């Protein structure tokens, strides 16, 4: 590992300090080096506040050193006026000699323009620890490159590979432990929306809320091709905003309504694009197995989270098929009596 890589990894660790406060902006860390010593550092602290480059430059006590310094940042400095002025202009104003950038910014108002502006007046090195820099802002890259929400596929399966028993029409068979249920509600509270298929709504009658904790409920994406779901289902309880996805027009629907061709082989892609246009930046797909398999088959997912539980069902509805998934990018940990597996689809970056 060379010197540039060591400093870039420090930028990444610095950027993570803003992880809970900068959304939907990316996490960015910046370090300024003069004669192999750090003279300033900063990160994007919260959405709407100053960017990492501004904070790093501000923290340099002797500004005269900047013109002979190297600025490291994990994401391309912005070049457009928004809530804050362009960071590229700030760097040029202080005549910083060299800029080392982890990766280009995919946002359409930047997307290389910051790099080109900097190249006119200083030395620019691009692509240091690029893989790690993209992984850091996985969600930001997915949204801006593919113009769709960040997609999480989630389920719980028995030890022998089933997500529900044979008598699923009489209701859900509880598989996972209390700790896993609690964690799932935490996950829901952090995402914009949650979606399940029609059969899950009818047979399990879920609330799709975060009633186990005091937090915001995600919007509920309700797939109902023929607008024939019973109105007494728990998802129609008014506790959260619903977005109905159907094949039919109906002016009597009180909820937000998106009409799509369910028979189009690009249906899932069209649906995700529509949700993105409706300000849905992230979504959890919680089942059933058929719809989750459809997302997997279309390689339309960014993260898989599934619980493997100690209970055995012997028969029933098979868990989603993971045979086509590259399991190299996975983590495993214990949650109560269950084992949680998290797999990331990094090949999309």
C-alpha positions, 0 to 999 in steps of 0.5 A, spaced: 500 500 500 502 506 497 502 513 501 496 515 497 492 509 498 493 510 506 491 517 506 485 515 501 483 510 506 483 515 512 478 519 508 474 513 507 474 512 515 473 520 516 467 520 511 463 514 515 462 519 521 457 523 517 453 516 515 447 517 519 446 525 517 448 526 510 443 522 506 441 523 501 448 526 500 454 521 499 459 520 505 465 524 504 472 525 507 477 530 506 485 530 508 490 535 506 497 533 506 503 538 506 510 535 506 507 528 508 504 531 514 496 532 515 495 540 516 487 539 515 482 534 515 474 534 515 468 531 513 461 532 510 457 532 517 450 533 515 445 534 509 445 542 507 451 543 511 458 545 508 462 539 504 468 535 506 473 540 502 470 546 505 471 543 512 478 541 511 481 547 508 477 551 514 481 547 519 488 548 516 491 554 521 496 556 516 493 557 509 499 559 506 501 552 506 495 550 501 498 552 495 504 547 496 499 541 499 495 535 496 488 535 497 485 528 498 478 526 497 474 520 496 469 523 491 470 528 486 469 535 488 462 538 486 462 544 481 455 546 481 452 551 485 446 548 490 445 549 498 453 550 498 458 553 493 462 549 488 468 545 492 472 545 486 472 553 486 474 553 493 480 548 491 482 553 486 481 559 490 486 557 495 491 554 489 492 547 492 497 544 488 495 537 487 488 533 488 487 526 489 480 523 488 478 516 489 472 516 484 468 520 479 461 523 482 455 519 478 451 525 480 449 528 473 450 535 475 458 533 477 459 527 473 467 529 471 466 536 470 469 538 477 475 534 475 475 537 468 475 544 472 481 542 477 485 539 471 486 546 468 490 549 474 492 543 478 495 536 478 489 531 478 490 524 480 483 520 479 482 512 482 485 511 488 482 506 492 476 507 487 473 500 489 473 502 496 470 509 495 464 506 491 463 501 496 462 506 501 457 510 497 454 504 494 447 507 495 448 513 492 452 510 486 446 506 485 441 511 485 445 516 480 447 511 475 441 506 475 435 512 476 432 507 481 431 505 489 437 501 492 433 495 493 434 490 499 431 483 498 429 480 505 426 474 508 427 468 513 427 461 512 427 455 516 434 450 517 431 446 511 430 452 506 423 453 507 419 460 508 413 458 510 409 451 511 404 447 507 398 450 510 400 457 508 393 459 506 391 459 513 397 464 515 404 465 516 408 460 520 413 463 524 420 461 523 425 467 526 426 469 533 424 475 537 431 478 536 430 478 528 423 481 528 426 486 532 432 488 527 427 487 521 423 493 524 429 497 525 431 496 518 424 498 516 425 504 519 431 506 515 428 505 508 423 509 504 418 503 502 417 496 503 413 491 498 410 485 498 406 480 493 399 479 493 399 472 496 403 475 502 398 480 503 392 476 503 395 470 507 399 473 512 396 480 512 402 484 515 402 491 517 408 492 514 410 498 519 415 499 525 410 498 531 416 494 535 419 501 536 418 509 536 420 510 529 417 512 522 413 507 518 416 506 511 411 507 505 407 501 503 408 499 496 402 494 494 402 490 488 395 489 486 394 488 479 386 487 478 385 492 484 381 486 488 385 486 495 380 486 501 379 493 504 380 490 511 387 488 510 392 491 515 396 495 510 389 499 509 389 501 516 392 508 515 398 508 519 402 509 513 402 512 506 400 506 501 402 506 493 398 502 489 401 498 483 396 496 478 394 494 471 387 498 471 385 505 472 380 506 477 379 514 479 376 511 486 382 509 489 384 514 495 391 512 495 397 514 490 396 510 484 401 507 479 398 504 473 403 499 469 403 493 464 404 487 469 405 483 462 411 487 460 417 483 461 421 489 463 415 490 469 420 490 475 425 495 472 419 500 470 416 499 477 423 501 480 423 507 475 416 509 477 418 509 484 424 513 483 421 518 480 416 518 486 422 520 491 423 513 493 430 512 494 430 505 498 426 499 498 425 493 502 422 487 498 419 482 503 416 477 499 414 472 497 418 467 494 416 468 487 417 476 487 424 475 490 426 470 485 424 475 480 428 480 482 434 475 483 433 473 476 433 480 473 439 481 477 435 487 480 437 487 487 443 491 491 443 487 498 440 480 500 438 479 507 436 473 510 435 469 516 437 462 517 433 459 523 433 453 527 426 451 526 425 445 520 419 445 516 420 439 512 415 441 506 412 448 504 414 454 500 421 454 498 426 459 500 428 464 494 434 461 489 441 463 491 444 458 486 446 464 481 448 469 486 456 470 487 456 469 495 463 472 496 461 478 498 457 476 504 457 477 511 454 472 517 452 473 524 448 471 529 442 474 531 438 471 537 438 463 535 438 465 528 444 466 523 443 473 519 446 472 512 448 479 508 450 479 501 452 485 497 451 485 489 457 489 488 458 487 481 453 493 479 458 498 481 
